[in-house]
Amino acid sequence: MFMMQGPNVMNRYTSHQFPALRILMSGQEKYSVVRTLGDAATMLISQWPGDDGEEYVVAVRTCLDAIRGTTPPDAAREALIRAADEAGIRYLSVVH
């Protein structure tokens, strides 16, 4: 059984470890901002337009591995970008 350690485990990777992305899902008028692994997981699991793409499956797996601490957060971000490309979803890197 997977157990998270601490109340903010999904939000601990921010800024340089997980640079924010703005993602525009089809049919939405504004961008969703993905700043953390938790945001990425929520986007992939509850807002993604389909769940059958190869890159989508890799992104979900990589995101969960990053939350567990077995994969670096930047790998999850890159997997999310590849899944967005596969699904034709537009995104922008957010620069602060």
Accessible surface in RSA format (square Angstrom, percent):
REM  Atomic radii and reference values for relative SASA: ProtOr
REM  Chains: A
REM  Algorithm: Lee & Richards
REM  Probe-radius: 1.40
REM  Slices: 20
REM RES _ NUM      All-atoms   Total-Side   Main-Chain    Non-polar    All polar
REM                ABS   REL    ABS   REL    ABS   REL    ABS   REL    ABS   REL
RES MET A   1   226.62 117.4 140.55  93.0  86.07 204.9 122.65 104.3 103.97 137.7
RES PHE A   2    95.32  47.7  68.29  42.3  27.03  70.3  74.63  45.2  20.69  59.2
RES MET A   3   147.01  76.1 128.35  84.9  18.66  44.4  93.49  79.5  53.52  70.9
RES MET A   4   104.70  54.2  76.61  50.7  28.09  66.9  75.53  64.2  29.17  38.6
RES GLN A   5   148.32  82.9 132.87  97.1  15.45  36.8  44.44  94.6 103.87  78.8
RES GLY A   6    50.11  61.8   0.00   N/A  50.11  61.8  29.91  82.1  20.20  45.3
RES PRO A   7   136.34  99.4  95.73  87.3  40.61 147.6 108.75  89.8  27.59 171.5
RES ASN A   8    94.88  65.4  91.33  88.3   3.55   8.5  22.56  54.3  72.31  69.9
RES VAL A   9    11.16   7.3   7.25   6.6   3.91   9.4  10.26   8.9   0.90   2.4
RES MET A  10    56.73  29.4  55.30  36.6   1.43   3.4  35.43  30.1  21.30  28.2
RES ASN A  11    79.79  55.0  72.03  69.6   7.76  18.7  17.87  43.0  61.92  59.9
RES ARG A  12   109.95  46.2  82.53  42.1  27.42  65.3  46.86  64.0  63.09  38.2
RES TYR A  13    36.56  17.1  36.56  20.8   0.00   0.0  14.51  10.9  22.04  27.2
RES THR A  14    59.48  42.3  56.59  57.4   2.89   6.9  31.09  41.8  28.39  42.9
RES SER A  15    77.24  65.3  54.54  72.8  22.70  52.3  59.23 126.1  18.01  25.2
RES HIS A  16   154.72  84.6 126.58  88.0  28.13  72.0 106.73 110.0  47.99  55.8
RES GLN A  17    71.07  39.7  65.23  47.7   5.84  13.9  15.01  32.0  56.05  42.5
RES PHE A  18     0.62   0.3   0.00   0.0   0.62   1.6   0.00   0.0   0.62   1.8
RES PRO A  19    50.34  36.7  46.97  42.8   3.37  12.2  50.34  41.6   0.00   0.0
RES ALA A  20    10.39   9.6   5.98   9.2   4.41  10.0   5.98   8.4   4.41  11.7
RES LEU A  21     0.72   0.4   0.72   0.5   0.00   0.0   0.72   0.5   0.00   0.0
RES ARG A  22   104.53  43.9 104.53  53.3   0.00   0.0   7.54  10.3  96.99  58.8
RES ILE A  23     0.54   0.3   0.54   0.4   0.00   0.0   0.54   0.4   0.00   0.0
RES LEU A  24    25.71  14.3  22.06  15.8   3.65   9.2  22.06  15.5   3.65   9.8
RES MET A  25     9.06   4.7   8.72   5.8   0.34   0.8   8.70   7.4   0.36   0.5
RES SER A  26   114.41  96.7  77.97 104.1  36.44  83.9  52.20 111.2  62.21  87.1
RES GLY A  27    83.41 102.9   0.00   N/A  83.41 102.9  43.16 118.4  40.24  90.1
RES GLN A  28    79.84  44.6  63.49  46.4  16.35  38.9  29.99  63.8  49.85  37.8
RES GLU A  29   180.55 103.7 141.56 107.1  38.99  92.8  60.33 116.7 120.23  98.2
RES LYS A  30   162.41  79.2 158.64  97.3   3.77   9.0 104.93  94.4  57.48  61.2
RES TYR A  31    72.62  33.9  58.23  33.1  14.39  37.4  37.14  27.9  35.48  43.7
RES SER A  32    31.37  26.5  24.76  33.0   6.61  15.2  16.35  34.8  15.02  21.0
RES VAL A  33    46.93  30.9  26.81  24.3  20.12  48.5  26.81  23.3  20.12  54.6
RES VAL A  34     1.02   0.7   1.02   0.9   0.00   0.0   1.02   0.9   0.00   0.0
RES ARG A  35   128.40  53.9 127.58  65.0   0.82   1.9  40.30  55.1  88.10  53.4
RES THR A  36    11.01   7.8  11.01  11.2   0.00   0.0  10.98  14.8   0.02   0.0
RES LEU A  37     0.00   0.0   0.00   0.0   0.00   0.0   0.00   0.0   0.00   0.0
RES GLY A  38     6.11   7.5   0.00   N/A   6.11   7.5   5.79  15.9   0.32   0.7
RES ASP A  39    50.25  35.2  44.23  44.0   6.02  14.2   8.74  20.6  41.51  41.4
RES ALA A  40     0.79   0.7   0.79   1.2   0.00   0.0   0.79   1.1   0.00   0.0
RES ALA A  41     7.45   6.9   6.30   9.7   1.15   2.6   7.45  10.5   0.00   0.0
RES THR A  42    72.73  51.7  66.52  67.4   6.21  14.8  48.25  64.8  24.48  37.0
RES MET A  43     4.28   2.2   3.73   2.5   0.55   1.3   4.11   3.5   0.17   0.2
RES LEU A  44     2.49   1.4   1.67   1.2   0.82   2.1   1.67   1.2   0.82   2.2
RES ILE A  45   112.01  63.7  85.99  64.1  26.03  62.7  86.82  62.5  25.19  68.4
RES SER A  46    81.37  68.8  44.09  58.8  37.28  85.9  47.63 101.4  33.74  47.3
RES GLN A  47    80.68  45.1  61.81  45.2  18.87  44.9  21.23  45.2  59.45  45.1
RES TRP A  48    28.70  11.5   5.14   2.5  23.56  55.3   3.18   1.7  25.52  41.4
RES PRO A  49    90.49  66.0  45.97  41.9  44.52 161.8  58.02  47.9  32.47 201.8
RES GLY A  50    34.73  42.8   0.00   N/A  34.73  42.8  31.92  87.6   2.81   6.3
RES ASP A  51   106.49  74.6  91.97  91.5  14.52  34.3  20.29  47.8  86.19  86.0
RES ASP A  52   132.30  92.7 101.50 101.0  30.80  72.8  40.00  94.1  92.30  92.0
RES GLY A  53    20.00  24.7   0.00   N/A  20.00  24.7  17.99  49.4   2.01   4.5
RES GLU A  54   135.66  77.9 124.24  94.0  11.43  27.2  46.74  90.4  88.93  72.6
RES GLU A  55    51.62  29.6  51.50  39.0   0.12   0.3  13.87  26.8  37.74  30.8
RES TYR A  56    24.01  11.2  24.01  13.7   0.00   0.0  10.55   7.9  13.45  16.6
RES VAL A  57    65.82  43.3  63.82  57.8   2.00   4.8  65.07  56.5   0.75   2.0
RES VAL A  58    45.03  29.6  45.03  40.8   0.00   0.0  45.03  39.1   0.00   0.0
RES ALA A  59     0.46   0.4   0.21   0.3   0.24   0.6   0.21   0.3   0.24   0.6
RES VAL A  60    30.52  20.1  29.74  26.9   0.77   1.9  30.45  26.5   0.07   0.2
RES ARG A  61   133.32  56.0 129.62  66.1   3.70   8.8  55.90  76.4  77.42  46.9
RES THR A  62    21.19  15.1  19.94  20.2   1.26   3.0   8.33  11.2  12.86  19.4
RES CYS A  63     2.25   1.7   2.25   2.5   0.00   0.0   2.25   5.7   0.00   0.0
RES LEU A  64    63.40  35.3  62.75  44.9   0.65   1.6  62.88  44.2   0.52   1.4
RES ASP A  65    38.55  27.0  38.55  38.4   0.00   0.0   1.22   2.9  37.33  37.2
RES ALA A  66     0.09   0.1   0.00   0.0   0.09   0.2   0.00   0.0   0.09   0.2
RES ILE A  67     8.06   4.6   6.17   4.6   1.89   4.6   6.17   4.4   1.89   5.1
RES ARG A  68   118.99  50.0  90.23  46.0  28.76  68.5  29.99  41.0  89.00  53.9
RES GLY A  69    46.02  56.8   0.00   N/A  46.02  56.8  12.14  33.3  33.89  75.9
RES THR A  70   106.15  75.5  69.25  70.2  36.91  88.0  72.84  97.8  33.32  50.4
RES THR A  71    30.46  21.7  24.20  24.5   6.26  14.9  14.27  19.2  16.19  24.5
RES PRO A  72    80.52  58.7  73.71  67.2   6.81  24.7  79.67  65.8   0.84   5.2
RES PRO A  73    15.61  11.4  15.61  14.2   0.00   0.0  15.61  12.9   0.00   0.0
RES ASP A  74    80.51  56.4  79.86  79.5   0.65   1.5  27.97  65.8  52.53  52.4
RES ALA A  75    34.88  32.1  26.11  40.3   8.77  19.9  33.52  47.2   1.36   3.6
RES ALA A  76     1.94   1.8   0.12   0.2   1.81   4.1   0.12   0.2   1.81   4.8
RES ARG A  77    22.87   9.6  22.87  11.7   0.00   0.0   2.35   3.2  20.51  12.4
RES GLU A  78    81.72  46.9  81.72  61.8   0.00   0.0  31.25  60.4  50.47  41.2
RES ALA A  79     0.13   0.1   0.00   0.0   0.13   0.3   0.09   0.1   0.04   0.1
RES LEU A  80     0.83   0.5   0.83   0.6   0.00   0.0   0.83   0.6   0.00   0.0
RES ILE A  81    24.27  13.8  23.67  17.6   0.61   1.5  24.27  17.5   0.00   0.0
RES ARG A  82   103.57  43.5 100.42  51.2   3.15   7.5  52.15  71.3  51.42  31.2
RES ALA A  83     0.11   0.1   0.00   0.0   0.11   0.2   0.00   0.0   0.11   0.3
RES ALA A  84     0.84   0.8   0.84   1.3   0.00   0.0   0.84   1.2   0.00   0.0
RES ASP A  85    87.24  61.1  64.60  64.3  22.64  53.5  30.11  70.9  57.13  57.0
RES GLU A  86    78.76  45.2  40.71  30.8  38.06  90.6  38.01  73.5  40.75  33.3
RES ALA A  87    47.23  43.4  11.62  17.9  35.61  81.0  23.56  33.2  23.67  62.7
RES GLY A  88    65.32  80.6   0.00   N/A  65.32  80.6  37.27 102.3  28.05  62.8
RES ILE A  89    13.55   7.7   5.77   4.3   7.78  18.8   8.58   6.2   4.97  13.5
RES ARG A  90   154.31  64.8 148.99  76.0   5.32  12.7  68.98  94.3  85.34  51.7
RES TYR A  91    66.38  31.0  49.67  28.3  16.71  43.5  28.44  21.4  37.94  46.8
RES LEU A  92    92.67  51.6  90.06  64.4   2.61   6.6  92.67  65.1   0.00   0.0
RES SER A  93    66.94  56.6  44.11  58.9  22.84  52.6  25.76  54.8  41.19  57.7
RES VAL A  94    35.03  23.1  22.10  20.0  12.93  31.2  25.87  22.5   9.16  24.8
RES VAL A  95   136.96  90.1 105.86  95.8  31.10  74.9 108.91  94.6  28.05  76.1
RES HIS A  96   187.93 102.7 115.42  80.2  72.50 185.5 117.81 121.4  70.11  81.6
END  Absolute sums over single chains surface
CHAIN  1 A     6006.5       4636.8       1369.7       3184.5       2821.9
END  Absolute sums over all chains
TOTAL          6006.5       4636.8       1369.7       3184.5       2821.9
